Amino acid sequence: LFKNSGLISEDYLIIGRQVHAQGNYIDLLAVESSGDLVVIELKRDKTPRDIVAQLLDYGSWVTNLTDEKISEIYGEFQNKYYPNKKHSTLMDAMKNKFGSIPDELNNGHNLMIVASSLDPASERIVGYLSSYHNININALFFNYFMDGDKEFLSRTWLIDPDTSGEV
């Protein structure tokens, strides 16, 4: 996903991987064309319900990021994961990816769990936070399967991004 954020959304530009957030590490940090940040927590297996608390903690951290800090995170990301590539500024990368630069960065943020499945408590909590508290939180599931010699990857959202938050 870090190399192909389009599997999640064509509107995401990955700007950080393993971003240090006060003693913890955000798996992936992205920015949308609107300038909103996206916190992406990756889990290989079924998740315990404390994953939601972890994601909320990350959200409380990113909400205070300044434009300068976001640009610094992007620079560190480029240096670490693309050391031999010519680096660009965050604004240049956004202009290349989205065709424009937003008026503001980090005016809002989205929280996302990517996992093979969620336990029932986590599903209930994510739905509750989304529906009743209008928190931009969601879960995305990927499943890999084969049919003969063909390989497939399916993507399923817990909450359809095009709805009002109903699970």
Secondary structure, 3 states (H helix, E strand, C coil): CCCCHHHCCCCEEEEEEEEEECCEEEEEEEEECCCCEEEEEECCCCECCHHHHHHHHHHHHHCCCCHHHHHHHHHHHHHHHCCCCCCCCHHHHHHHHHCCCCCCCCCCEEEEEEECCECHHHHHHHHHHHHHHCCCEEEEEEEEEEECCEEEEEEEECCCCCCCCCC
